[in-house]
C-alpha cells in the first residue's frame, strides 16, 4: 500500500463521528509544554514525524491523544518495545519518560472527526488497515494520505479517530489545529501524572504491569 497514491477524487463517503463537548482525552507530553497546546511545528515531508502530522505540504497544528489513558501510554511509550524471549517483563527505558507527564484533557466543544475505525470506514477513504497499523518507516506515506483526506473533507473534518495499534481495545485521535476553534481542547488539572516523581513512577508501573512492562532500574 505505501506505493499506492491517493486517487484524484474521493468516491466514498467518509464516516463522521462527533466527539461531544465534555469528552475526556489523555495525552503524554513534555512536562514543560501546555497540555492542551497543538504542536505547531510541521514535520518533514519525508523524514521523521508522526503518522498524521502536518507538513510543509499541508501545514497544520496537530494534537494526538487517547480516549483512554492506556491508549495514550501505549501509543507513546511502547512503540517497538520488544518482549523478553526468556519471559521477563519488557523494560521501558527511563529516557522514554524523562521530563514527561500524562495529562487529562476535556473537549470544550463538539468536534467532528473522520472515523478510520472499521474496514468499512477505511474503504470509504480508499484505504485498509495499513493506514493505521504501519510502522514509522512508512509515515511519510500515511501523512500524505492524511493530507488527502483533509482536502476531501474540508471544512468539516477536525481530526481523525482510529483503533489504537498498541491498545486495540481503545481509540486514538489526532485533532487539527487549523479546524478546531479556540478552547476546543482544555487541560484538566485533576488526573495529571508527572513521571518524574516517585508517585508518578509507581503509578506508571502499576498501569503498565498488565502489558508486561515496567520501568528499567
C-alpha positions as CSV (number, residue, x, y, z in Angstrom):
1,X,0.0,0.0,0.0
2,X,2.7,2.6,0.5
3,X,3.3,2.8,-3.2
4,X,-0.4,3.4,-3.9
5,X,-1.0,7.1,-4.4
6,X,-4.3,8.7,-3.3
7,X,-6.8,9.0,-6.3
8,X,-7.8,12.3,-7.6
9,X,-11.4,12.0,-6.4
10,X,-12.9,10.6,-3.2
11,X,-15.7,8.4,-4.4
12,X,-16.7,7.1,-1.0
13,X,-18.4,8.9,1.9
14,X,-16.1,9.2,4.9
15,X,-17.6,8.2,8.2
16,X,-18.2,11.1,10.6
17,X,-18.1,10.8,14.3
18,X,-18.9,13.6,16.7
19,X,-16.9,13.7,19.9
20,X,-19.3,15.6,22.2
21,X,-18.3,18.5,24.4
22,X,-17.0,17.2,27.7
23,X,-15.3,14.2,26.2
24,X,-12.2,13.2,28.1
25,X,-8.9,12.7,26.3
26,X,-5.5,11.7,27.6
27,X,-2.1,12.9,26.3
28,X,1.5,12.1,27.1
29,X,3.7,15.2,26.5
30,X,6.8,17.0,27.6
31,X,6.2,18.3,31.1
32,X,7.2,21.9,30.2
33,X,4.6,22.2,27.5
34,X,0.9,23.2,27.7
35,X,-1.1,20.0,27.9
36,X,-3.8,21.5,25.6
37,X,-1.4,23.1,23.0
38,X,-1.3,21.9,19.4
39,X,2.1,21.0,18.1
40,X,2.8,23.9,15.7
41,X,5.9,22.5,14.1
42,X,5.4,20.8,10.7
43,X,7.2,17.5,10.3
44,X,9.4,16.9,7.3
45,X,7.5,15.6,4.3
46,X,9.8,12.6,4.1
47,X,11.7,12.0,7.3
48,X,10.8,11.5,10.9
49,X,7.5,12.8,12.3
50,X,4.3,11.1,13.3
51,X,1.6,9.2,11.5
52,X,-0.7,12.1,10.6
53,X,1.4,15.2,11.3
54,X,1.1,18.4,9.4
55,X,4.0,19.1,7.0
56,X,5.1,21.9,4.7
57,X,2.8,20.3,2.1
58,X,-0.2,20.8,4.4
59,X,0.8,22.8,7.4
60,X,-1.5,22.5,10.4
61,X,-1.0,22.1,14.1
62,X,-1.8,18.7,15.5
63,X,-2.6,17.1,18.8
64,X,-2.6,13.3,19.4
65,X,-4.5,11.8,22.3
66,X,-6.1,8.6,23.5
67,X,-9.7,8.3,24.6
68,X,-8.3,6.2,27.5
69,X,-5.1,6.7,29.5
70,X,-3.8,3.3,28.4
71,X,-4.1,4.1,24.7
72,X,-2.1,7.4,25.3
73,X,0.6,5.5,27.2
74,X,0.8,2.5,24.8
75,X,0.9,4.6,21.7
76,X,3.6,6.9,23.1
77,X,5.8,4.7,25.3
78,X,5.5,1.1,24.0
79,X,6.4,1.6,20.3
80,X,8.8,-1.2,19.2
81,X,9.4,-2.3,22.8
82,X,10.3,-6.0,22.3
83,X,9.3,-8.8,24.6
84,X,11.9,-10.7,26.5
85,X,12.5,-14.2,24.9
86,X,13.1,-15.5,28.4
87,X,9.7,-14.3,29.6
88,X,10.8,-11.5,31.7
89,X,9.0,-8.1,31.7
90,X,9.7,-5.6,28.9
91,X,11.9,-2.9,30.3
92,X,10.9,0.7,29.5
93,X,14.0,2.9,29.3
94,X,13.8,5.8,31.7
95,X,14.8,8.2,29.0
96,X,11.4,7.5,27.4
97,X,9.6,9.1,30.4
98,X,12.2,11.7,31.4
99,X,10.6,15.1,31.8
100,X,7.2,13.8,30.6
101,X,3.7,13.6,32.0
102,X,0.3,12.3,31.4
103,X,-2.4,15.0,31.2
104,X,-6.2,14.7,31.2
105,X,-7.9,16.9,28.6
106,X,-11.6,17.8,28.0
107,X,-13.3,18.9,24.8
108,X,-14.8,22.4,25.2
109,X,-17.0,22.0,22.2
110,X,-18.3,19.2,19.9
111,X,-15.6,18.0,17.5
112,X,-16.3,16.2,14.2
113,X,-13.7,13.6,13.2
114,X,-13.3,11.2,10.3
115,X,-13.7,7.6,11.5
116,X,-10.9,5.2,10.5
117,X,-12.1,2.5,13.0
118,X,-13.7,-0.2,10.8
119,X,-12.7,-1.8,7.5
120,X,-15.8,0.0,6.0
121,X,-14.5,3.3,7.4
122,X,-11.1,2.8,5.8
123,X,-12.6,1.6,2.5
124,X,-14.6,4.9,2.3
125,X,-11.2,6.7,2.1
126,X,-9.7,4.2,-0.3
127,X,-7.6,2.5,2.3
128,X,-7.3,-0.5,4.6
129,X,-5.7,-1.2,8.0
130,X,-2.2,-0.3,6.6
131,X,-3.1,3.3,7.1
132,X,-3.4,3.0,10.9
133,X,-1.1,0.0,11.5
134,X,2.0,0.6,9.5
135,X,5.2,1.4,11.4
136,X,7.2,4.6,11.4
137,X,9.3,3.9,8.3
138,X,6.2,4.5,6.2
139,X,4.8,7.5,8.0
140,X,5.7,9.8,5.1
141,X,3.1,7.9,3.1
142,X,0.4,8.0,5.9
143,X,1.0,11.7,6.3
144,X,0.3,12.2,2.6
145,X,-2.9,10.2,2.9
146,X,-4.0,12.3,5.9
147,X,-3.5,15.5,3.8
148,X,-5.6,13.9,1.0
149,X,-8.4,13.0,3.5
150,X,-8.3,16.6,4.9
151,X,-8.5,18.0,1.4
152,X,-11.7,16.0,0.6
153,X,-13.3,16.6,4.0
154,X,-12.8,20.3,4.1
155,X,-14.1,22.1,6.2
156,X,-15.9,19.8,8.5
157,X,-13.3,17.3,9.5
158,X,-11.5,18.5,12.6
159,X,-9.4,15.3,13.1
160,X,-9.2,11.6,12.7
161,X,-10.1,8.7,15.0
162,X,-8.9,5.1,14.8
163,X,-8.3,2.0,16.9
164,X,-5.0,2.2,18.7
165,X,-2.4,0.0,17.2
166,X,-0.9,-0.9,20.5
167,X,-4.1,-1.0,22.6
168,X,-6.7,-2.2,20.1
169,X,-9.5,-2.0,22.7
170,X,-9.2,1.8,22.8
171,X,-9.3,4.7,20.4
172,X,-6.7,7.3,19.4
173,X,-7.4,10.7,17.8
174,X,-5.4,13.4,16.1
175,X,-7.0,16.9,16.1
176,X,-6.3,19.5,13.5
177,X,-5.3,22.9,15.0
178,X,-6.5,24.9,11.9
179,X,-10.0,23.5,12.2
180,X,-10.6,23.4,15.9
181,X,-11.8,26.7,17.4
182,X,-10.0,28.3,20.4
183,X,-10.9,26.5,23.6
184,X,-11.8,23.3,21.8
185,X,-9.3,21.4,24.0
186,X,-8.9,22.3,27.7
187,X,-6.5,20.9,30.2
188,X,-7.9,19.4,33.4
189,X,-5.8,19.8,36.5
190,X,-7.1,16.7,38.2
191,X,-5.6,13.5,36.9
192,X,-2.3,14.7,35.7
193,X,0.7,12.4,36.4
194,X,4.2,13.6,36.4
195,X,6.5,10.7,35.5
196,X,9.5,12.4,37.2
197,X,8.1,11.8,40.7
198,X,8.2,8.7,42.8
199,X,4.4,8.7,42.8
200,X,4.4,9.0,39.1
201,X,6.8,6.1,38.6
202,X,4.7,3.9,40.9
203,X,1.5,4.8,39.1
204,X,3.2,4.1,35.7
205,X,4.5,0.8,36.8
206,X,1.0,-0.3,38.0
207,X,-0.7,0.7,34.8
208,X,1.9,-0.9,32.5
209,X,2.2,-4.1,34.5
210,X,-0.7,-5.8,32.6
211,X,1.2,-5.1,29.4
212,X,4.2,-7.0,30.8
213,X,6.2,-3.7,31.1
214,X,8.0,-2.0,33.9
215,X,10.4,0.9,34.2
216,X,14.0,-0.1,33.8
217,X,16.1,0.1,37.1
